[in-house]
Amino acid sequence: MLFLIFTNHNAQGHVKQAKEFFAYFAQNYGSKYPNIIYETFNEPLQVDWNGVKSYHEQVVAEIRKYDNKNVIVLGSTTWSQDVDTAANNPVRGSNLCYSLHYYAATHKQNLRDKAQAAINKGACIFVTEYGTVDASGGGGVDEGSTKSGITSWIARKFLTSTGLSRTRQKGLQHSPLERLLLKLAMMTD
């Protein structure tokens, strides 16, 4: 199944336009298709979380008028890295996740710790941007950080939470995604 993400990059100063944008897609597509995802604010910069939260609350309310089921991804401050801050003062609602952006050559244990802290608070984390290079897009592939970083962390978390590791031991078939996650999880074993 293919998923479509409707995203907004220039948000905070344009609440009215954002509400209209997301309402249009929620009303015309979201209530009809289960594979629609909304990302209300991609990469808020280094701004106050309370302002971003207020924006999210307004846009989420507008989306939920027409689509009460599909996932809504909420950007957190500092280029969608402060998921721990968002989890400490969360937007309330159902099927809400916080966006996490991770680049192996830039982001190390500190960002994984932020993600884990948010998960420990009960937040849903959705990695909407990922790279094996520097966050600027430059430089070479950081293989070491990729293998020991978020890729294997995500795979292990997914395997633990879904029971795939138990399924694998029973010799059952896996989807392509499950096979990829199993392979990534074993890179650091």
Secondary structure, 3 states (H helix, E strand, C coil): CCCEEEECCCCCCCHHHHHHHHHHHHHHHHCCCCCEEEECCCCCCCCCHHHHHHHHHHHHHHHHCCCCCCCEEECCHHHHCCHHHHHHCCCCCCCEEEEEEEECCCCCHHHHHHHHHHHHCCCCEEEEEEECCCCCCCCCCCHHHHHHCHHHHHHHHHHHHHCHHHHHHCCCCCCHHHHHHHHHHHCCC
